[in-house]
Amino acid sequence: MKEIAPLYNVPTRNTIKSRIQEKYDVVSLNFKNVLKEVDDITITMDIWSEMMTTKSFLGFTVHFIHSTKLCSAALGIFELSQSHTANYIYNELMNVLSLWDIPKSKILAIVTDNDATMLKAVGEKFGKKKHLRCFAHSINLVAEATIKKVDGLQNLISQVRNIVKFIKRSVNCSDELRQLQEKNGDSFKKLILDVVTRWNSVYYMCERFLELKEVINQILLKHLNAPPMLNAQEIENIKEMVNILRILEKVTKEISGQRYGTMSLVIPIISCIKDNLSAITPTFRIGIELKKVLTDEVKGRFEFIEQNFLLSISTLLDPRFKNIHFKDAVALSKHLVFIQSSINNMENSTPDIDYSNDSSDSVSDPSQVDLWGYHKQLAQKYQKKYIDKSNQENQQNLGHEITMYLSTPVSTLNTDPLMCWEELKPMYPSIYKLATKYLSGVCTSVPSERLFSCASNTISKTRNRLSGKLASKLIFLNKLDDQFWM
C-alpha cells in the first residue's frame, strides 16, 4: 500500500473488526424485520467439521417467500462445544431461532440429513410433522446401496478408478492426455476421480472415462506399469451403468436448487424415476441386475412418500402437478380433505387445524434422457380428460374452489408456480393463501452444505485464528442477497 497510496492509512485489525460488527448489526436488524413480515419459513441445518482447528459448527439457512419470490439467506454457523447429542442440537436450534426472533409457529419445515442425531433432535424434539429428511441424501443412499448390491459392479468401478488414479498421478500421462486431445481437435477434458461421500462422483468419473476411452487406451499402451484397459464387454457394462444412473444424477441436480421451491417436486420426480427405469432395456447381466436393484431400492425407500403431509400438500398446490402423480387414493383423499378444512377455517376466520404426518440449475445431457417425460404424458392426458368417475367420487365432499382448481389443466413445467398463483389469486383466493405457504419450502439440506463451502473459504489457513462468532457474521453478510442490504 505504501507504493500504491503512500498517504493512505491502512485500517488496523481492530478497526476492520469494528466496522464488520457495525455493518452486521445494521444489516441483521433489517433482516430480522424482513423475517417478522414473513408468515412461513423453512430451515435447513447441517453439521460441519473444520479440519484445521478440529472444531464443529452447526449451519443454518432460511427459505421464505418475500414479494412473491422465494428468497434464502444464511443465518450463520454456530460452534458446537459439547457432545453432539439430540438435546444439545435441539437447544442450539432453539437458540438460533431466538437469536433471529423466529417464533416456532412460523416454521413450516426443518430439513436435515438422515443422521440419527438430527432425526431425534428435530423429529422427536421439534415435531415429526415439521421435519423433512433431505431428499438428495436419500437419493445418495439409494445409489450407494444399489452399487453395493450388484455383483461385480464395484470391481468394475475399481478398475476405472485405478486407471484414473494412474493417469492423474503421472505428469507424463497427464501431458499425453492433453496433447492427444489437442491433436484430435477436441477441447481439453480432465479425468475425474470419485470421492467416497458422493455417489454422483462415481457417475461423473465413469462418464468422463467413456468420453476419453480411446485416448486413455493409447496412453496405457505406452506404459508397462499401467493398469490394464477395460475390455469391450466391460466398457459396455460401464455404458449401461452410466445410462441407468444418469436418471438419479439428473434428479440430484433438479432438486438441489435453492432459488426455487423444491418441496413440491419430490412426489412427481419419484413417479418419473419409476417410469424412466421401466423404459430402460439393458442387454447385459450387470445392467439388468442394476436396473432391478435400483427399482427395488426406489420402491422400498419411497413406498409411502404420498403419505408425507408436507410433500403431498405442496405437490397438490403446485399448479404444474396438482394430483396427477398420486397413486394412493386414500392418501390423496385425506390431503384434499385437509386442504378443504383449511379453506373452511380461513373462511370462518379460525386458526388452521393441526395435522400430523403419518409416515415416518440444469446441465445439458448427451443421452437426451427426459426426466420429466412421464409427467408430460400425464399432463397431456389430464388436459384431454380431466375428471374420471373415481375422482368425481373423491371430490363430492370438496368445495367449489378446490374442485374448480383441480378441474383445470396443469401448468407447463417451466412455469414459476409463485407467479402463476399471483394470476390465479382472484379465482382461488383461499387456496392462494395455502399455496404461498407450502410452496415456500425446499426438500434438501444442500443449501447448508453450500454454506460450509463458504465457511471453508472464510476460515482459511491464513485466517485459522478467526473466531466462530466473527466467521458466522462474515458468512451471513457474504451470503445475503443484495435486496436485504442497507
C-alpha positions in Angstrom: 0.0 0.0 0.0 3.0 2.3 0.5 3.7 2.1 -3.2 0.1 2.3 -4.4 -1.1 5.1 -2.0 1.6 6.4 0.3 -0.7 8.7 2.2 -3.3 6.1 2.9 -3.5 4.8 6.5 -4.3 1.1 6.4 -7.1 0.3 9.0 -5.9 -1.8 11.9 -7.3 -5.2 12.6 -9.5 -3.9 15.4 -10.8 -1.2 13.1 -11.8 -3.7 10.5 -13.5 -5.9 13.1 -15.4 -3.0 14.5 -16.6 -2.0 11.0 -17.7 -5.6 10.3 -19.6 -5.6 13.6 -21.3 -2.3 12.8 -22.4 -3.4 9.4 -23.6 -6.7 10.8 -25.7 -5.0 13.5 -27.4 -2.8 10.9 -28.0 -5.4 8.2 -29.0 -8.2 10.6 -31.6 -5.9 12.3 -33.0 -5.1 8.9 -33.2 -8.8 8.0 -34.9 -9.6 11.3 -37.6 -7.1 10.4 -38.0 -8.8 7.0 -38.4 -12.2 8.8 -41.1 -10.6 11.0 -43.2 -9.9 8.0 -42.9 -13.5 6.7 -45.5 -16.0 7.7 -43.8 -19.3 6.9 -40.1 -20.2 7.0 -38.2 -23.4 6.0 -34.9 -24.0 7.7 -32.1 -26.3 6.6 -29.4 -27.3 9.0 -26.3 -29.5 9.0 -23.1 -30.1 10.9 -19.6 -29.3 9.6 -16.2 -30.2 11.0 -13.4 -27.7 10.3 -10.3 -29.7 9.8 -7.6 -27.2 10.7 -8.9 -26.4 14.1 -10.9 -29.6 14.5 -14.0 -27.6 15.5 -17.6 -28.5 14.7 -20.2 -26.0 13.5 -23.9 -26.1 13.1 -25.0 -24.2 10.0 -28.5 -22.8 9.3 -30.2 -21.4 6.2 -33.7 -20.0 5.9 -36.1 -20.0 2.9 -39.2 -18.0 2.6 -41.4 -16.0 0.2 -40.9 -12.3 0.0 -42.6 -10.1 -2.5 -43.9 -13.1 -4.4 -40.4 -14.5 -4.8 -38.6 -17.4 -3.0 -35.7 -15.9 -1.0 -33.0 -17.6 1.0 -30.3 -16.5 3.5 -27.6 -18.0 5.7 -28.2 -17.3 9.4 -24.6 -18.3 10.0 -22.6 -21.1 11.6 -22.5 -21.7 15.3 -19.7 -23.5 17.1 -20.6 -26.7 18.9 -18.7 -27.0 22.2 -20.3 -30.2 23.6 -21.1 -33.7 22.5 -23.5 -33.8 19.6 -26.5 -35.2 21.4 -30.0 -34.7 20.3 -30.8 -32.5 23.3 -27.8 -30.3 22.6 -28.6 -29.9 18.9 -32.2 -29.1 19.7 -31.2 -26.5 22.3 -28.8 -24.9 19.7 -31.6 -24.8 17.2 -33.9 -23.0 19.6 -31.1 -20.6 20.5 -30.7 -19.7 16.8 -34.5 -19.2 16.4 -34.4 -16.9 19.5 -31.4 -15.0 18.2 -33.2 -14.2 15.0 -36.6 -13.6 16.6 -38.2 -16.5 14.7 -41.2 -18.0 16.6 -41.7 -21.7 16.5 -45.1 -21.2 15.0 -43.6 -19.7 11.8 -41.6 -22.8 11.0 -43.1 -24.7 8.0 -40.3 -27.3 7.9 -36.8 -28.2 9.0 -34.7 -30.1 6.6 -31.8 -32.3 7.7 -29.8 -35.3 6.5 -30.7 -38.8 7.7 -28.2 -38.7 10.7 -29.8 -40.4 13.7 -28.9 -37.4 16.0 -30.6 -35.0 13.6 -33.6 -37.2 13.3 -34.0 -37.3 17.0 -33.2 -33.6 17.6 -35.8 -32.4 15.1 -38.2 -35.2 14.6 -38.8 -36.1 18.2 -37.9 -32.7 19.9 -39.4 -30.3 17.4 -42.1 -32.4 15.9 -42.2 -35.1 13.1 -44.8 -33.2 11.1 -42.4 -30.4 10.5 -39.3 -32.5 9.8 -38.2 -33.4 6.3 -35.3 -35.8 5.6 -33.0 -34.4 2.8 -34.2 -35.9 -0.4 -30.8 -35.5 -2.1 -29.3 -37.5 0.8 -31.9 -40.2 0.4 -31.1 -40.4 -3.3 -27.5 -40.7 -2.4 -28.3 -43.7 -0.1 -30.3 -45.3 -2.8 -27.5 -45.1 -5.3 -24.8 -46.3 -2.8 -26.9 -49.3 -1.8 -27.7 -50.2 -5.4 -24.0 -50.1 -6.4 -23.0 -52.3 -3.5 -25.7 -54.9 -4.2 -24.9 -55.5 -7.9 -22.5 -58.4 -8.2 -19.3 -57.4 -10.0 -20.1 -53.7 -10.3 -17.8 -52.4 -7.6 -14.9 -54.3 -9.1 -15.7 -52.8 -12.5 -15.7 -49.3 -10.9 -12.4 -50.0 -9.1 -10.8 -50.8 -12.5 -11.9 -47.5 -13.8 -10.7 -45.8 -10.6 -7.2 -47.4 -10.8 -6.8 -46.2 -14.4 -7.9 -42.6 -13.5 -5.5 -42.6 -10.5 -2.6 -43.8 -12.6 -3.0 -41.1 -15.2 -3.7 -38.3 -12.7 -0.7 -39.2 -10.6 1.7 -39.2 -13.6 2.9 -35.9 -15.0 3.8 -37.6 -18.3 0.4 -39.3 -18.6 -1.4 -36.1 -17.8 0.6 -34.3 -20.5 -0.1 -37.0 -23.0 -3.8 -36.8 -22.2 -3.9 -33.1 -23.0 -1.7 -33.5 -26.1 -3.8 -36.3 -27.6 -7.0 -34.3 -27.2 -5.4 -31.2 -28.8 -4.2 -33.4 -31.7 -7.7 -34.7 -32.2 -9.1 -31.2 -32.2 -11.0 -31.7 -29.0 -11.3 -29.3 -26.1 -9.2 -30.5 -23.1 -11.1 -32.5 -20.5 -9.6 -33.8 -17.3 -10.2 -37.2 -15.8 -12.4 -37.1 -12.7 -11.6 -39.2 -9.6 -14.6 -40.1 -7.4 -14.9 -39.3 -3.7 -16.3 -41.6 -1.0 -19.1 -39.3 0.2 -20.8 -38.6 -3.1 -22.2 -41.3 -5.3 -22.5 -39.0 -8.3 -18.8 -38.6 -8.3 -18.7 -42.3 -9.4 -21.1 -41.4 -12.1 -19.0 -38.4 -13.3 -15.8 -40.5 -13.2 -17.3 -43.3 -15.4 -19.0 -40.8 -17.7 -15.7 -38.9 -18.4 -13.9 -42.3 -18.7 -16.2 -43.3 -21.5 -15.8 -39.9 -23.2 -12.0 -40.3 -23.3 -11.7 -44.1 -23.6 -9.8 -44.0 -26.9 -7.3 -41.5 -25.7 -6.9 -43.4 -22.4 -6.2 -46.6 -24.3 -3.4 -45.0 -26.3 -1.8 -43.7 -23.1 -2.0 -47.0 -21.2 -0.4 -48.9 -24.1 2.7 -46.7 -23.8 3.4 -47.6 -20.2 4.5 -51.0 -19.0 3.4 -50.4 -15.4 -0.1 -49.1 -16.4 -3.2 -50.9 -15.2 -5.0 -53.0 -17.9 -7.5 -51.2 -20.0 -11.1 -52.4 -19.8 -12.2 -54.9 -22.5 -15.1 -54.4 -24.8 -17.6 -56.2 -22.6 -16.5 -54.2 -19.5 -16.9 -51.0 -21.4 -20.4 -52.0 -22.4 -21.2 -52.7 -18.8 -20.0 -49.2 -17.8 -22.1 -47.7 -20.5 -25.2 -49.4 -19.3 -24.4 -48.4 -15.7 -24.0 -44.7 -16.7 -27.2 -44.8 -18.7 -29.2 -46.2 -15.7 -27.6 -43.9 -13.0 -28.0 -40.9 -15.2 -31.6 -40.7 -14.0 -30.5 -40.2 -10.4 -27.9 -37.7 -11.5 -30.5 -35.6 -13.2 -32.8 -35.9 -10.2 -30.0 -34.7 -7.9 -29.4 -31.6 -10.0 -33.1 -30.9 -10.3 -33.8 -30.9 -6.5 -30.6 -29.2 -5.3 -31.7 -25.6 -6.2 -32.4 -23.0 -3.6 -33.8 -20.2 -5.8 -37.0 -22.1 -6.5 -39.2 -24.3 -4.2 -38.3 -27.9 -4.4 -40.7 -29.5 -1.9 -43.4 -29.9 -4.5 -41.1 -31.7 -6.8 -40.4 -34.9 -4.8 -43.6 -36.9 -5.5 -43.6 -36.1 -9.2 -39.9 -36.9 -9.5 -40.2 -40.3 -7.8 -43.1 -41.1 -10.2 -40.9 -40.1 -13.1 -37.9 -42.1 -11.8 -40.0 -45.2 -11.8 -41.2 -44.6 -15.3 -37.7 -43.8 -16.7 -36.4 -47.0 -15.1 -39.2 -49.1 -16.6 -38.4 -47.7 -20.1 -34.7 -48.8 -19.9 -33.8 -52.1 -21.5 -30.3 -53.2 -20.6 -28.7 -56.0 -22.5 -26.0 -57.4 -20.2 -26.2 -59.1 -16.8 -24.8 -56.2 -14.8 -27.1 -53.7 -16.4 -30.2 -55.9 -16.0 -29.3 -56.5 -12.3 -28.6 -52.9 -11.7 -32.0 -51.8 -13.1 -33.8 -54.4 -10.9 -31.9 -53.5 -7.7 -32.4 -49.7 -8.3 -36.1 -50.2 -9.0 -36.4 -52.2 -5.7 -34.4 -49.6 -3.7 -36.5 -46.7 -5.0 -39.7 -48.6 -4.2 -38.6 -49.6 -0.8 -37.4 -46.2 0.3 -40.2 -44.1 -1.2 -43.1 -46.6 -1.0 -45.2 -44.4 1.4 -44.0 -41.0 0.1 -47.5 -39.9 -0.8 -48.5 -40.2 2.9 -46.0 -37.4 3.8 -48.0 -34.4 4.6 -45.7 -31.6 3.6 -44.6 -33.1 0.3 -48.2 -34.1 -0.7 -49.8 -30.7 0.1 -47.1 -28.8 -1.7 -47.5 -31.0 -4.7 -51.3 -30.6 -4.8 -51.0 -26.9 -4.5 -48.4 -26.7 -7.3 -50.3 -25.8 -10.5 -47.7 -27.8 -12.5 -48.6 -31.1 -10.8 -51.8 -31.0 -8.8 -53.0 -34.6 -8.2 -51.8 -36.3 -11.5 -48.9 -38.2 -9.9 -50.8 -39.6 -6.9 -51.3 -43.4 -6.9 -52.6 -43.8 -3.3 -56.3 -42.8 -3.4 -56.7 -42.9 0.4 -53.7 -40.6 1.0 -54.9 -38.3 -1.8 -58.4 -38.1 -0.3 -57.0 -37.3 3.1 -54.8 -34.5 1.8 -57.7 -33.0 -0.2 -59.9 -33.1 3.0 -57.1 -31.2 4.8 -57.0 -28.5 2.1 -60.8 -28.1 2.2 -60.8 -28.0 6.0 -58.1 -25.3 5.9 -60.2 -23.3 3.4 -63.2 -23.6 5.7 -61.2 -22.5 8.7 -59.9 -19.4 6.8 -63.4 -18.5 5.7 -64.6 -18.8 9.3 -61.6 -16.8 10.5 -60.4 -19.6 12.8 -56.8 -21.0 13.1 -55.7 -23.8 10.8 -56.3 -27.2 12.1 -53.4 -29.3 13.2 -52.4 -32.2 11.0 -49.7 -34.7 11.9 -47.5 -36.7 9.5 -48.4 -40.4 9.4 -45.2 -41.6 7.8 -42.0 -41.8 9.1 -29.6 -25.3 -12.3 -29.6 -27.9 -15.1 -26.9 -29.1 -17.4 -27.4 -30.5 -20.9 -27.4 -34.2 -21.1 -25.7 -36.0 -24.1 -28.0 -39.0 -23.8 -31.2 -36.8 -24.0 -32.8 -38.6 -21.1 -36.0 -36.7 -20.4 -36.6 -37.0 -16.7 -40.0 -35.3 -17.0 -41.2 -37.3 -20.0 -43.6 -39.3 -17.9 -45.0 -36.1 -16.4 -45.6 -34.6 -19.8 -47.6 -37.7 -20.8 -49.7 -37.4 -17.7 -50.2 -33.7 -18.2 -51.4 -34.3 -21.8 -53.9 -37.0 -20.7 -55.0 -34.7 -17.8 -55.7 -31.9 -20.3 -57.8 -34.1 -22.6 -59.9 -35.7 -20.0 -59.8 -34.2 -16.6 -62.0 -36.0 -14.1 -62.8 -39.7 -14.2 -65.6 -41.3 -12.2 -63.3 -42.2 -9.3 -62.1 -38.7 -9.0 -65.6 -37.4 -9.1 -66.5 -39.6 -6.1 -63.4 -38.4 -4.2 -64.4 -34.7 -4.8 -68.1 -34.9 -3.8 -67.3 -33.5 -0.4 -64.9 -30.8 -1.7 -65.9 -27.2 -2.0 -66.3 -25.2 -5.2 -62.9 -23.6 -5.1 -60.8 -26.7 -4.8 -62.9 -28.6 -7.3 -62.6 -25.8 -9.9 -58.8 -25.6 -9.2 -58.4 -29.3 -9.8 -60.6 -29.3 -12.9 -58.3 -27.0 -14.9 -55.3 -28.3 -16.8 -51.9 -28.3 -15.1 -49.4 -25.6 -16.0 -46.3 -26.2 -18.1 -43.1 -27.3 -16.3 -41.3 -24.1 -16.9 -44.0 -22.1 -15.1 -43.0 -20.3 -12.0 -45.6 -21.6 -9.5 -45.5 -18.5 -7.4 -46.0 -16.2 -10.3 -48.7 -18.5 -11.6 -50.6 -18.2 -8.2 -50.5 -14.4 -8.5 -52.5 -14.8 -11.6 -54.8 -17.4 -10.1 -55.4 -15.4 -6.9 -58.6 -13.7 -8.0 -60.2 -17.1 -8.9 -58.9 -19.1 -5.9 -58.2 -16.6 -3.0 -58.4 -19.2 -0.2 -56.2 -21.7 -2.0 -53.8 -18.9 -2.8 -53.1 -18.4 0.9 -52.3 -22.1 1.4 -50.2 -22.3 -1.8 -47.9 -19.4 -0.8 -47.4 -21.2 2.5 -46.5 -24.7 1.3 -44.7 -23.7 -1.9 -42.0 -21.8 0.0 -40.2 -25.0 1.2 -37.1 -26.8 -0.1 -36.6 -30.6 0.2 -32.8 -30.8 0.7 -30.2 -29.7 3.1 -27.9 -28.8 0.1 -28.1 -25.1 1.0 -26.5 -25.8 4.3 -23.7 -27.8 2.6 -23.1 -24.9 0.2 -22.9 -22.7 3.3 -20.0 -24.7 4.6 -18.2 -24.2 1.3 -18.3 -20.5 2.0 -17.2 -21.3 5.6 -14.2 -23.2 4.4 -13.1 -20.2 2.3 -13.7 -17.9 5.3 -11.8 -19.9 7.9 -8.7 -20.5 5.7 -5.1 -21.3 6.5 -4.3 -17.5 6.6 -7.3 -16.9 8.9 -7.3 -20.0 11.1 -7.5 -18.0 14.3 -10.8 -16.4 13.2 -13.3 -16.8 16.0 -16.5 -18.7 15.3 -18.7 -15.8 16.1 -16.9 -13.4 13.7 -16.8 -16.1 11.0 -20.6 -16.6 11.3 -21.2 -12.8 10.9 -18.9 -12.7 7.8 -20.8 -15.7 6.3 -24.1 -14.1 6.9 -23.0 -10.9 5.2 -21.3 -12.7 2.4 -24.4 -14.9 1.5 -27.1 -12.3 2.0 -28.9 -11.1 -1.1 -28.4 -7.5 -2.2 -32.0 -6.7 -1.7 -31.7 -7.1 2.1 -28.6 -4.9 2.5 -28.9 -1.3 3.7 
